[in-house]
Amino acid sequence: MHSVNANGAQIPALGLGTWTLSGDDCAELVLRALSVGYRHIDTAAAYGNEKDVGVGLRASDVARDDVFVTTKVWWTDIAPGDLERSTEASLKHLGLDQVDLLLIHWPNPKIPLAGSIKALNAVKRSGLARHIGVSNFPTALLSQAIALSEEPLVANQVENHPYLDQRKVYRLCRDNGMALVSYCPLYRGGDLFSENAIRDAAARHGKTPGQIVLRWHVQQEGVVAIPRTTKIARLSENIAIFDFALSTEEMVAISALTGRNSRLCDFGFSPEWDRV
């Protein structure tokens, strides 16, 4: 599978997002994803499913070194000491000695960023995480995090899809050698899949609208997509995006949809997002 080189990390360009998945269903989806070629699994302490993800990983015959596993520390646990304890708990749940990527899940204005980044660096140096990064960081906070970190940050995981303009965050990531990892990459289908730019490209390439949108993500330099699905049949569809390419005109037409600027994940604790 195509991968993104981000400050020394080789991140498979397509991963399985596991938000809302749990129990045997989660373990089975992880196992099936690995069996059809996925090599990137994304979870988080807050998802409450790290044990289930671990069951799926162990059930697979894919070697541990061949799977890129990401987890995240919840925003209430990013103070020094708390962050390290959260990481150790995640590893215990996952049944792993280390994760490939550890992210601060959300910034927390009540916890000084300098301490959080220092703790994140300590986790990497102690070998609990091969690589480190952040999630849901707008450009002002991302710039601070980059400046504070002695170890390279390899990714910023953010909501990203054709209905949301993330050009500012994307440019900052690229300028600093980081990957932009897109969560909710398919929006929620629906309106997006019925857009002419996507329907027309799907017809031309003999692909589904979902495959067109995922191809739009991974065809951008430094972008990784982690679609979540609850349907085993969808796994094979989502990964079948590396045997064709969108034209420049198709990429431009899909990118033009970001003018709608519709954000799905916005909470009371969200940071102040970049203005378009």
MIDOSE-1310 file (N, C-alpha, C; in nm, 2 decimals, decimal comma, always signed):
residues 276
mhsv	+0,08/-0,12/+0,00/+0,00/+0,00/+0,00/+0,09/+0,13/+0,00; +0,04/+0,23/-0,07/+0,10/+0,36/-0,07/+0,12/+0,41/+0,08; +0,23/+0,47/+0,11/+0,25/+0,53/+0,24/+0,30/+0,67/+0,23; +0,28/+0,74/+0,34/+0,33/+0,88/+0,35/+0,45/+0,89/+0,44
nang	+0,56/+0,95/+0,39/+0,67/+0,97/+0,47/+0,66/+1,10/+0,55; +0,65/+1,10/+0,68/+0,63/+1,22/+0,76/+0,74/+1,22/+0,87; +0,84/+1,30/+0,85/+0,95/+1,32/+0,95/+1,00/+1,18/+1,00; +1,02/+1,09/+0,90/+1,08/+0,96/+0,94/+0,98/+0,85/+0,96
aqip	+0,85/+0,88/+0,98/+0,75/+0,78/+1,00/+0,69/+0,74/+0,86; +0,67/+0,62/+0,84/+0,61/+0,57/+0,71/+0,47/+0,53/+0,75; +0,37/+0,62/+0,72/+0,23/+0,60/+0,76/+0,15/+0,55/+0,64; +0,09/+0,43/+0,65/+0,01/+0,38/+0,54/-0,10/+0,48/+0,51
algl	-0,12/+0,51/+0,38/-0,21/+0,62/+0,34/-0,35/+0,59/+0,37; -0,39/+0,47/+0,39/-0,53/+0,44/+0,43/-0,53/+0,36/+0,55; -0,61/+0,40/+0,65/-0,62/+0,32/+0,77/-0,77/+0,30/+0,81; -0,79/+0,21/+0,91/-0,92/+0,19/+0,96/-0,94/+0,27/+1,09
gtwt	-1,04/+0,36/+1,08/-1,08/+0,43/+1,20/-1,18/+0,35/+1,28; -1,16/+0,35/+1,41/-1,24/+0,26/+1,50/-1,34/+0,33/+1,59; -1,35/+0,46/+1,58/-1,44/+0,54/+1,67/-1,58/+0,48/+1,66; -1,65/+0,46/+1,77/-1,78/+0,40/+1,79/-1,78/+0,25/+1,78
lsgd	-1,68/+0,18/+1,73/-1,67/+0,04/+1,72/-1,64/-0,02/+1,86; -1,70/-0,14/+1,89/-1,67/-0,20/+2,02/-1,70/-0,35/+2,02; -1,64/-0,41/+2,12/-1,67/-0,55/+2,14/-1,62/-0,64/+2,03; -1,69/-0,76/+2,01/-1,65/-0,85/+1,91/-1,66/-0,79/+1,77
dcae	-1,75/-0,70/+1,75/-1,77/-0,64/+1,62/-1,64/-0,56/+1,58; -1,59/-0,49/+1,68/-1,46/-0,41/+1,66/-1,35/-0,51/+1,63; -1,33/-0,61/+1,71/-1,22/-0,71/+1,69/-1,23/-0,77/+1,55; -1,35/-0,81/+1,51/-1,37/-0,87/+1,38/-1,34/-0,78/+1,27
lvlr	-1,38/-0,65/+1,28/-1,35/-0,55/+1,17/-1,20/-0,53/+1,16; -1,13/-0,52/+1,27/-0,98/-0,51/+1,27/-0,92/-0,63/+1,20; -0,96/-0,75/+1,24/-0,91/-0,87/+1,18/-0,94/-0,87/+1,03; -1,06/-0,85/+0,99/-1,09/-0,85/+0,85/-1,02/-0,74/+0,77
alsv	-1,00/-0,62/+0,83/-0,93/-0,52/+0,76/-0,79/-0,56/+0,73; -0,72/-0,62/+0,83/-0,59/-0,67/+0,81/-0,58/-0,78/+0,70; -0,69/-0,86/+0,70/-0,69/-0,97/+0,60/-0,71/-0,92/+0,46; -0,77/-0,80/+0,44/-0,79/-0,75/+0,30/-0,68/-0,65/+0,26
gyrh	-0,58/-0,63/+0,35/-0,47/-0,54/+0,31/-0,44/-0,42/+0,39; -0,53/-0,38/+0,48/-0,50/-0,27/+0,57/-0,38/-0,29/+0,65; -0,30/-0,19/+0,67/-0,18/-0,20/+0,76/-0,17/-0,08/+0,85; -0,29/-0,02/+0,88/-0,29/+0,10/+0,96/-0,43/+0,10/+1,04
idta	-0,42/+0,09/+1,17/-0,54/+0,09/+1,26/-0,53/+0,20/+1,36; -0,64/+0,28/+1,37/-0,65/+0,40/+1,45/-0,75/+0,38/+1,56; -0,70/+0,40/+1,69/-0,79/+0,39/+1,80/-0,76/+0,51/+1,90; -0,82/+0,51/+2,02/-0,79/+0,61/+2,11/-0,84/+0,56/+2,25
aayg	-0,78/+0,62/+2,36/-0,82/+0,58/+2,49/-0,97/+0,61/+2,51; -1,01/+0,73/+2,45/-1,15/+0,77/+2,47/-1,25/+0,68/+2,40; -1,21/+0,60/+2,30/-1,30/+0,52/+2,23/-1,35/+0,40/+2,31; -1,27/+0,37/+2,42/-1,30/+0,25/+2,50/-1,30/+0,12/+2,43
nekd	-1,22/+0,11/+2,32/-1,21/-0,01/+2,25/-1,07/-0,07/+2,22; -0,98/-0,01/+2,30/-0,84/-0,06/+2,27/-0,82/-0,21/+2,30; -0,89/-0,26/+2,40/-0,88/-0,41/+2,42/-0,94/-0,48/+2,30; -1,04/-0,43/+2,25/-1,11/-0,50/+2,13/-1,01/-0,49/+2,01
vgvg	-0,95/-0,38/+1,99/-0,86/-0,36/+1,88/-0,74/-0,46/+1,90; -0,69/-0,47/+2,02/-0,59/-0,57/+2,05/-0,62/-0,71/+2,02; -0,75/-0,75/+2,05/-0,79/-0,88/+2,02/-0,78/-0,91/+1,87; -0,83/-0,81/+1,79/-0,82/-0,82/+1,65/-0,68/-0,83/+1,59
lras	-0,59/-0,75/+1,65/-0,45/-0,75/+1,61/-0,39/-0,89/+1,63; -0,42/-0,94/+1,75/-0,36/-1,07/+1,79/-0,42/-1,19/+1,71; -0,54/-1,17/+1,66/-0,61/-1,28/+1,59/-0,55/-1,29/+1,44; -0,49/-1,18/+1,40/-0,44/-1,17/+1,26/-0,30/-1,24/+1,25
dvar	-0,28/-1,29/+1,13/-0,14/-1,35/+1,10/-0,05/-1,25/+1,04; -0,09/-1,12/+1,04/+0,00/-1,02/+0,99/+0,10/-0,99/+1,10; +0,23/-0,98/+1,07/+0,33/-0,95/+1,17/+0,31/-0,82/+1,24; +0,33/-0,81/+1,37/+0,32/-0,68/+1,44/+0,39/-0,57/+1,37
ddvf	+0,52/-0,59/+1,33/+0,60/-0,49/+1,27/+0,54/-0,43/+1,14; +0,44/-0,51/+1,08/+0,39/-0,47/+0,95/+0,26/-0,38/+0,97; +0,22/-0,36/+1,09/+0,09/-0,29/+1,12/+0,13/-0,16/+1,19; +0,07/-0,05/+1,14/+0,09/+0,08/+1,20/-0,03/+0,11/+1,29
vttk	+0,00/+0,12/+1,42/-0,11/+0,13/+1,52/-0,10/+0,27/+1,59; -0,21/+0,35/+1,58/-0,21/+0,48/+1,64/-0,31/+0,48/+1,76; -0,28/+0,54/+1,87/-0,37/+0,57/+1,97/-0,35/+0,71/+2,02; -0,45/+0,76/+2,11/-0,45/+0,90/+2,15/-0,48/+0,91/+2,30
vwwt	-0,42/+1,02/+2,35/-0,44/+1,05/+2,49/-0,55/+1,16/+2,50; -0,66/+1,13/+2,58/-0,77/+1,22/+2,59/-0,73/+1,35/+2,65; -0,80/+1,46/+2,62/-0,76/+1,60/+2,65/-0,75/+1,63/+2,80; -0,82/+1,55/+2,88/-0,82/+1,57/+3,03/-0,69/+1,50/+3,09
diap	-0,62/+1,42/+3,01/-0,51/+1,34/+3,06/-0,38/+1,38/+3,00; -0,36/+1,51/+2,95/-0,24/+1,54/+2,88/-0,14/+1,62/+2,97; -0,17/+1,63/+3,10/-0,07/+1,69/+3,19/+0,05/+1,60/+3,21; +0,17/+1,65/+3,24/+0,28/+1,56/+3,27/+0,24/+1,46/+3,38
gdle	+0,28/+1,34/+3,36/+0,24/+1,23/+3,46/+0,12/+1,16/+3,41; +0,01/+1,24/+3,39/-0,12/+1,18/+3,34/-0,10/+1,13/+3,20; -0,02/+1,20/+3,12/-0,01/+1,15/+2,98/+0,07/+1,02/+2,97; +0,17/+1,01/+3,05/+0,25/+0,89/+3,06/+0,17/+0,77/+3,11
rste	+0,09/+0,80/+3,21/+0,00/+0,69/+3,27/-0,10/+0,65/+3,17; -0,16/+0,74/+3,09/-0,26/+0,71/+2,99/-0,20/+0,62/+2,88; -0,08/+0,66/+2,84/-0,01/+0,58/+2,74/+0,02/+0,43/+2,79; +0,06/+0,42/+2,91/+0,09/+0,29/+2,96/-0,04/+0,21/+2,97
aslk	-0,15/+0,27/+3,01/-0,28/+0,20/+3,02/-0,32/+0,16/+2,88; -0,30/+0,25/+2,78/-0,34/+0,21/+2,64/-0,26/+0,09/+2,59; -0,13/+0,09/+2,62/-0,05/-0,02/+2,58/-0,10/-0,15/+2,64; -0,13/-0,14/+2,77/-0,18/-0,26/+2,84/-0,31/-0,31/+2,78
hlgl	-0,40/-0,22/+2,75/-0,53/-0,26/+2,68/-0,50/-0,32/+2,55; -0,41/-0,26/+2,47/-0,39/-0,31/+2,33/-0,31/-0,44/+2,33; -0,24/-0,46/+2,44/-0,15/-0,58/+2,45/-0,02/-0,56/+2,37; +0,03/-0,43/+2,36/+0,15/-0,40/+2,29/+0,25/-0,34/+2,37
dqvd	+0,38/-0,35/+2,33/+0,49/-0,29/+2,40/+0,51/-0,14/+2,36; +0,46/-0,11/+2,24/+0,47/+0,03/+2,19/+0,37/+0,05/+2,08; +0,32/+0,17/+2,07/+0,24/+0,21/+1,95/+0,33/+0,27/+1,85; +0,28/+0,27/+1,73/+0,36/+0,34/+1,62/+0,34/+0,49/+1,63
llli	+0,23/+0,54/+1,67/+0,20/+0,68/+1,68/+0,11/+0,71/+1,80; +0,16/+0,80/+1,88/+0,08/+0,85/+1,99/+0,05/+0,99/+1,97; -0,08/+1,03/+1,98/-0,13/+1,16/+1,96/-0,20/+1,22/+2,09; -0,18/+1,35/+2,10/-0,26/+1,43/+2,20/-0,40/+1,44/+2,12
hwpn	-0,51/+1,39/+2,18/-0,63/+1,38/+2,11/-0,69/+1,52/+2,08; -0,69/+1,60/+2,18/-0,74/+1,74/+2,17/-0,66/+1,83/+2,26; -0,64/+1,95/+2,22/-0,57/+2,05/+2,31/-0,66/+2,08/+2,43; -0,59/+2,12/+2,53/-0,67/+2,16/+2,66/-0,61/+2,30/+2,71
pkip	-0,69/+2,40/+2,70/-0,65/+2,53/+2,73/-0,61/+2,55/+2,88; -0,66/+2,45/+2,96/-0,63/+2,46/+3,11/-0,50/+2,39/+3,15; -0,44/+2,32/+3,05/-0,31/+2,25/+3,07/-0,21/+2,31/+2,98; -0,10/+2,36/+3,04/+0,00/+2,43/+2,96/+0,06/+2,33/+2,85
lags	+0,06/+2,38/+2,73/+0,10/+2,29/+2,62/+0,25/+2,25/+2,63; +0,33/+2,33/+2,69/+0,47/+2,30/+2,71/+0,49/+2,17/+2,78; +0,41/+2,16/+2,89/+0,42/+2,03/+2,97/+0,37/+1,91/+2,90; +0,27/+1,93/+2,83/+0,21/+1,82/+2,75/+0,31/+1,77/+2,64
ikal	+0,37/+1,86/+2,57/+0,46/+1,83/+2,47/+0,59/+1,76/+2,53; +0,63/+1,81/+2,64/+0,75/+1,75/+2,71/+0,72/+1,61/+2,75; +0,60/+1,58/+2,80/+0,56/+1,45/+2,84/+0,55/+1,36/+2,71; +0,50/+1,41/+2,60/+0,49/+1,34/+2,48/+0,63/+1,30/+2,43
navk	+0,72/+1,39/+2,44/+0,86/+1,36/+2,40/+0,92/+1,25/+2,49; +0,89/+1,26/+2,62/+0,94/+1,16/+2,71/+0,88/+1,02/+2,68; +0,76/+1,01/+2,64/+0,70/+0,88/+2,60/+0,77/+0,82/+2,48; +0,81/+0,91/+2,38/+0,88/+0,86/+2,27/+1,02/+0,81/+2,31
rsgl	+1,09/+0,89/+2,39/+1,22/+0,86/+2,43/+1,23/+0,73/+2,51; +1,12/+0,70/+2,58/+1,12/+0,58/+2,66/+1,08/+0,46/+2,58; +1,05/+0,48/+2,45/+1,02/+0,37/+2,37/+0,87/+0,32/+2,37; +0,79/+0,39/+2,44/+0,64/+0,35/+2,44/+0,57/+0,39/+2,31
arhi	+0,63/+0,48/+2,24/+0,57/+0,52/+2,11/+0,69/+0,54/+2,01; +0,67/+0,49/+1,89/+0,78/+0,51/+1,79/+0,78/+0,65/+1,74; +0,66/+0,71/+1,73/+0,64/+0,84/+1,68/+0,53/+0,92/+1,76; +0,53/+1,05/+1,75/+0,44/+1,13/+1,83/+0,38/+1,24/+1,74
gvsn	+0,26/+1,29/+1,78/+0,19/+1,39/+1,70/+0,08/+1,45/+1,78; -0,01/+1,52/+1,71/-0,12/+1,58/+1,78/-0,25/+1,56/+1,69; -0,36/+1,60/+1,75/-0,49/+1,59/+1,68/-0,58/+1,70/+1,71; -0,65/+1,75/+1,61/-0,74/+1,86/+1,63/-0,67/+1,99/+1,68
fpta	-0,55/+2,01/+1,62/-0,48/+2,14/+1,65/-0,49/+2,23/+1,53; -0,56/+2,35/+1,55/-0,55/+2,45/+1,45/-0,41/+2,51/+1,44; -0,39/+2,59/+1,34/-0,26/+2,64/+1,30/-0,18/+2,71/+1,42; -0,25/+2,79/+1,49/-0,18/+2,87/+1,60/-0,13/+2,77/+1,70
llsq	-0,21/+2,67/+1,74/-0,16/+2,57/+1,84/-0,06/+2,47/+1,78; -0,08/+2,44/+1,65/+0,02/+2,35/+1,59/+0,15/+2,41/+1,58; +0,16/+2,54/+1,55/+0,28/+2,61/+1,54/+0,35/+2,61/+1,68; +0,28/+2,63/+1,79/+0,33/+2,63/+1,92/+0,39/+2,49/+1,95
aial	+0,31/+2,38/+1,92/+0,35/+2,25/+1,95/+0,48/+2,21/+1,88; +0,49/+2,25/+1,75/+0,61/+2,22/+1,67/+0,73/+2,29/+1,73; +0,71/+2,42/+1,78/+0,82/+2,49/+1,84/+0,87/+2,43/+1,97; +0,77/+2,38/+2,05/+0,80/+2,33/+2,18/+0,86/+2,19/+2,18
seep	+0,84/+2,11/+2,07/+0,88/+1,97/+2,07/+1,03/+1,96/+2,02; +1,10/+1,89/+2,10/+1,24/+1,85/+2,06/+1,24/+1,74/+1,96; +1,15/+1,65/+1,98/+1,13/+1,53/+1,89/+1,04/+1,58/+1,77; +1,06/+1,52/+1,65/+0,97/+1,56/+1,54/+0,83/+1,52/+1,56
lvan	+0,73/+1,60/+1,54/+0,59/+1,57/+1,53/+0,56/+1,52/+1,39; +0,50/+1,40/+1,38/+0,48/+1,34/+1,25/+0,34/+1,36/+1,19; +0,24/+1,40/+1,27/+0,11/+1,41/+1,22/+0,02/+1,50/+1,30; -0,08/+1,56/+1,23/-0,19/+1,63/+1,29/-0,31/+1,56/+1,24
qven	-0,39/+1,49/+1,32/-0,51/+1,43/+1,28/-0,63/+1,52/+1,30; -0,69/+1,55/+1,19/-0,80/+1,65/+1,20/-0,92/+1,61/+1,11; -1,04/+1,66/+1,14/-1,15/+1,64/+1,05/-1,11/+1,70/+0,91; -1,13/+1,62/+0,81/-1,10/+1,67/+0,68/-1,18/+1,59/+0,57
hpyl	-1,24/+1,66/+0,48/-1,32/+1,61/+0,38/-1,35/+1,72/+0,28; -1,41/+1,69/+0,16/-1,44/+1,79/+0,06/-1,53/+1,90/+0,10; -1,60/+1,89/+0,21/-1,69/+1,99/+0,26/-1,63/+2,08/+0,37; -1,50/+2,07/+0,39/-1,43/+2,15/+0,49/-1,30/+2,20/+0,44
dqrk	-1,28/+2,33/+0,45/-1,15/+2,39/+0,40/-1,05/+2,38/+0,51; -0,95/+2,29/+0,49/-0,84/+2,27/+0,59/-0,71/+2,31/+0,52; -0,71/+2,40/+0,43/-0,59/+2,44/+0,36/-0,48/+2,50/+0,45; -0,52/+2,58/+0,55/-0,42/+2,64/+0,64/-0,35/+2,54/+0,72
vyrl	-0,42/+2,44/+0,78/-0,36/+2,34/+0,85/-0,28/+2,25/+0,76; -0,33/+2,22/+0,65/-0,25/+2,13/+0,55/-0,12/+2,20/+0,51; -0,12/+2,33/+0,48/+0,00/+2,40/+0,44/+0,11/+2,39/+0,56; +0,06/+2,42/+0,68/+0,15/+2,42/+0,79/+0,21/+2,28/+0,81
crdn	+0,13/+2,17/+0,80/+0,18/+2,04/+0,81/+0,28/+2,01/+0,70; +0,26/+2,05/+0,58/+0,35/+2,02/+0,47/+0,48/+2,10/+0,49; +0,47/+2,22/+0,54/+0,59/+2,31/+0,56/+0,68/+2,25/+0,67; +0,62/+2,16/+0,75/+0,70/+2,11/+0,86/+0,72/+1,95/+0,85
gmal	+0,70/+1,90/+0,73/+0,72/+1,76/+0,71/+0,62/+1,67/+0,77; +0,51/+1,72/+0,82/+0,41/+1,64/+0,89/+0,30/+1,59/+0,79; +0,24/+1,47/+0,83/+0,12/+1,42/+0,76/+0,00/+1,49/+0,82; -0,10/+1,51/+0,73/-0,23/+1,55/+0,77/-0,32/+1,42/+0,76
vsyc	-0,37/+1,37/+0,88/-0,45/+1,25/+0,88/-0,59/+1,29/+0,89; -0,67/+1,25/+0,79/-0,81/+1,29/+0,78/-0,90/+1,20/+0,85; -0,97/+1,25/+0,95/-1,08/+1,17/+1,01/-1,21/+1,22/+0,95; -1,32/+1,14/+0,96/-1,44/+1,17/+0,89/-1,42/+1,20/+0,74
plyr	-1,33/+1,13/+0,68/-1,29/+1,16/+0,54/-1,40/+1,16/+0,44; -1,50/+1,08/+0,47/-1,62/+1,07/+0,37/-1,73/+1,16/+0,41; -1,71/+1,26/+0,50/-1,81/+1,34/+0,56/-1,91/+1,24/+0,62; -2,03/+1,24/+0,58/-2,12/+1,13/+0,61/-2,19/+1,08/+0,49
ggdl	-2,12/+1,07/+0,38/-2,18/+1,03/+0,25/-2,29/+1,13/+0,21; -2,41/+1,08/+0,20/-2,53/+1,17/+0,17/-2,51/+1,27/+0,07; -2,52/+1,40/+0,11/-2,51/+1,51/+0,02/-2,38/+1,51/-0,06; -2,27/+1,48/+0,01/-2,14/+1,48/-0,06/-2,14/+1,38/-0,18
fsen	-2,19/+1,26/-0,15/-2,18/+1,16/-0,26/-2,27/+1,19/-0,38; -2,37/+1,29/-0,36/-2,45/+1,32/-0,47/-2,40/+1,45/-0,55; -2,29/+1,50/-0,51/-2,23/+1,62/-0,58/-2,19/+1,57/-0,72; -2,21/+1,66/-0,82/-2,18/+1,63/-0,95/-2,03/+1,60/-0,97
aird	-1,95/+1,67/-0,90/-1,80/+1,65/-0,92/-1,76/+1,51/-0,88; -1,83/+1,45/-0,78/-1,80/+1,32/-0,73/-1,87/+1,21/-0,81; -2,00/+1,24/-0,84/-2,08/+1,14/-0,92/-2,02/+1,12/-1,06; -1,98/+1,24/-1,12/-1,92/+1,23/-1,26/-1,79/+1,15/-1,26
aaar	-1,70/+1,18/-1,16/-1,57/+1,11/-1,15/-1,60/+0,96/-1,13; -1,70/+0,93/-1,04/-1,73/+0,79/-1,02/-1,77/+0,71/-1,15; -1,85/+0,78/-1,23/-1,90/+0,72/-1,35/-1,78/+0,70/-1,45; -1,69/+0,80/-1,46/-1,58/+0,79/-1,55/-1,48/+0,68/-1,51
hgkt	-1,46/+0,66/-1,38/-1,36/+0,56/-1,34/-1,42/+0,43/-1,30; -1,55/+0,42/-1,30/-1,61/+0,29/-1,26/-1,59/+0,26/-1,12; -1,60/+0,36/-1,04/-1,58/+0,35/-0,89/-1,70/+0,41/-0,82; -1,71/+0,38/-0,69/-1,81/+0,43/-0,61/-1,78/+0,58/-0,57
pgqi	-1,88/+0,65/-0,53/-1,85/+0,79/-0,48/-1,75/+0,79/-0,36; -1,77/+0,69/-0,27/-1,68/+0,68/-0,16/-1,54/+0,66/-0,20; -1,52/+0,57/-0,30/-1,38/+0,55/-0,35/-1,32/+0,68/-0,41; -1,40/+0,75/-0,48/-1,36/+0,88/-0,54/-1,31/+0,98/-0,43
vlrw	-1,39/+0,99/-0,32/-1,35/+1,08/-0,22/-1,22/+1,03/-0,15; -1,21/+0,91/-0,12/-1,09/+0,86/-0,05/-0,97/+0,87/-0,14; -0,99/+0,86/-0,28/-0,88/+0,88/-0,37/-0,84/+1,03/-0,37; -0,93/+1,12/-0,36/-0,90/+1,26/-0,35/-0,81/+1,29/-0,23
hvqq	-0,84/+1,22/-0,12/-0,75/+1,24/+0,00/-0,61/+1,19/-0,03; -0,60/+1,06/-0,06/-0,46/+1,00/-0,07/-0,38/+1,05/-0,19; -0,45/+1,12/-0,28/-0,37/+1,17/-0,40/-0,31/+1,30/-0,37; -0,34/+1,36/-0,25/-0,28/+1,48/-0,21/-0,15/+1,45/-0,13
egvv	-0,04/+1,51/-0,16/+0,08/+1,48/-0,10/+0,07/+1,50/+0,06; +0,11/+1,39/+0,13/+0,12/+1,40/+0,27/-0,01/+1,38/+0,34; -0,12/+1,34/+0,27/-0,25/+1,32/+0,33/-0,28/+1,17/+0,35; -0,33/+1,13/+0,47/-0,36/+1,00/+0,51/-0,51/+1,00/+0,54
aipr	-0,59/+0,90/+0,50/-0,73/+0,89/+0,54/-0,76/+0,77/+0,62; -0,85/+0,79/+0,73/-0,88/+0,68/+0,82/-1,03/+0,66/+0,82; -1,10/+0,62/+0,72/-1,24/+0,60/+0,72/-1,28/+0,49/+0,82; -1,39/+0,52/+0,89/-1,45/+0,42/+0,98/-1,57/+0,36/+0,91
ttki	-1,58/+0,23/+0,93/-1,70/+0,16/+0,88/-1,75/+0,06/+0,98; -1,87/+0,03/+0,98/-1,92/-0,08/+1,06/-1,95/-0,20/+0,98; -1,93/-0,19/+0,85/-1,97/-0,30/+0,75/-1,84/-0,36/+0,69; -1,83/-0,49/+0,72/-1,72/-0,57/+0,67/-1,70/-0,56/+0,52
arls	-1,82/-0,56/+0,44/-1,81/-0,55/+0,30/-1,75/-0,42/+0,25; -1,76/-0,31/+0,33/-1,71/-0,18/+0,29/-1,56/-0,18/+0,30; -1,49/-0,27/+0,38/-1,35/-0,26/+0,39/-1,28/-0,28/+0,26; -1,32/-0,38/+0,18/-1,26/-0,41/+0,05/-1,28/-0,29/-0,05
enia	-1,40/-0,23/-0,04/-1,43/-0,12/-0,12/-1,34/+0,00/-0,09; -1,32/+0,03/+0,04/-1,25/+0,15/+0,08/-1,10/+0,14/+0,04; -1,05/+0,02/+0,04/-0,90/+0,00/+0,01/-0,87/-0,01/-0,14; -0,97/-0,02/-0,22/-0,95/-0,04/-0,36/-0,94/+0,10/-0,43
ifdf	-0,85/+0,18/-0,39/-0,84/+0,31/-0,44/-0,70/+0,34/-0,49; -0,62/+0,24/-0,51/-0,48/+0,26/-0,55/-0,45/+0,21/-0,69; -0,56/+0,18/-0,76/-0,54/+0,13/-0,90/-0,59/+0,23/-1,00; -0,62/+0,35/-0,96/-0,66/+0,46/-1,06/-0,62/+0,59/-1,00
alst	-0,62/+0,69/-1,08/-0,59/+0,83/-1,04/-0,69/+0,93/-1,09; -0,72/+1,03/-1,01/-0,81/+1,14/-1,06/-0,73/+1,23/-1,14; -0,79/+1,29/-1,24/-0,73/+1,40/-1,32/-0,71/+1,52/-1,24; -0,63/+1,61/-1,29/-0,61/+1,74/-1,22/-0,75/+1,81/-1,21
eemv	-0,82/+1,81/-1,32/-0,95/+1,87/-1,33/-1,05/+1,82/-1,23; -1,05/+1,68/-1,21/-1,13/+1,62/-1,11/-1,09/+1,66/-0,97; -0,96/+1,66/-0,94/-0,92/+1,70/-0,81/-0,96/+1,84/-0,78; -0,95/+1,93/-0,87/-0,99/+2,07/-0,85/-1,14/+2,09/-0,83
aisa	-1,22/+2,01/-0,91/-1,36/+2,02/-0,89/-1,41/+1,97/-0,76; -1,34/+1,86/-0,71/-1,38/+1,81/-0,57/-1,33/+1,91/-0,46; -1,21/+1,96/-0,48/-1,16/+2,06/-0,38/-1,24/+2,18/-0,37; -1,31/+2,22/-0,48/-1,39/+2,34/-0,48/-1,52/+2,33/-0,39
ltgr	-1,55/+2,20/-0,35/-1,66/+2,18/-0,26/-1,64/+2,23/-0,12; -1,51/+2,26/-0,09/-1,48/+2,30/+0,05/-1,54/+2,43/+0,08; -1,59/+2,51/-0,01/-1,65/+2,63/+0,01/-1,77/+2,62/+0,10; -1,83/+2,50/+0,11/-1,94/+2,48/+0,20/-1,90/+2,49/+0,35
nsrl	-1,78/+2,45/+0,38/-1,72/+2,46/+0,51/-1,81/+2,41/+0,62; -1,84/+2,28/+0,61/-1,93/+2,22/+0,71/-1,85/+2,13/+0,80; -1,85/+2,16/+0,93/-1,77/+2,08/+1,03/-1,87/+1,99/+1,10; -1,83/+1,86/+1,11/-1,91/+1,76/+1,18/-1,88/+1,75/+1,33
cdfg	-1,75/+1,76/+1,36/-1,71/+1,74/+1,50/-1,67/+1,87/+1,57; -1,76/+1,93/+1,64/-1,73/+2,06/+1,71/-1,80/+2,05/+1,84; -1,72/+2,06/+1,95/-1,77/+2,03/+2,08/-1,74/+2,16/+2,17; -1,79/+2,15/+2,29/-1,77/+2,26/+2,38/-1,63/+2,28/+2,42
fspe	-1,55/+2,17/+2,41/-1,41/+2,18/+2,45/-1,32/+2,20/+2,32; -1,38/+2,22/+2,21/-1,30/+2,24/+2,08/-1,22/+2,37/+2,09; -1,10/+2,37/+2,03/-1,02/+2,50/+2,02/-1,09/+2,59/+1,92; -1,04/+2,71/+1,92/-1,08/+2,81/+1,82/-1,03/+2,77/+1,68
wdrv	-1,12/+2,73/+1,59/-1,07/+2,68/+1,46/-1,02/+2,79/+1,37; -0,94/+2,75/+1,27/-0,88/+2,85/+1,18/-1,00/+2,91/+1,10; -0,99/+3,04/+1,07/-1,09/+3,10/+0,99/-1,05/+3,09/+0,84; -1,15/+3,07/+0,76/-1,12/+3,05/+0,62/-1,10/+3,18/+0,55
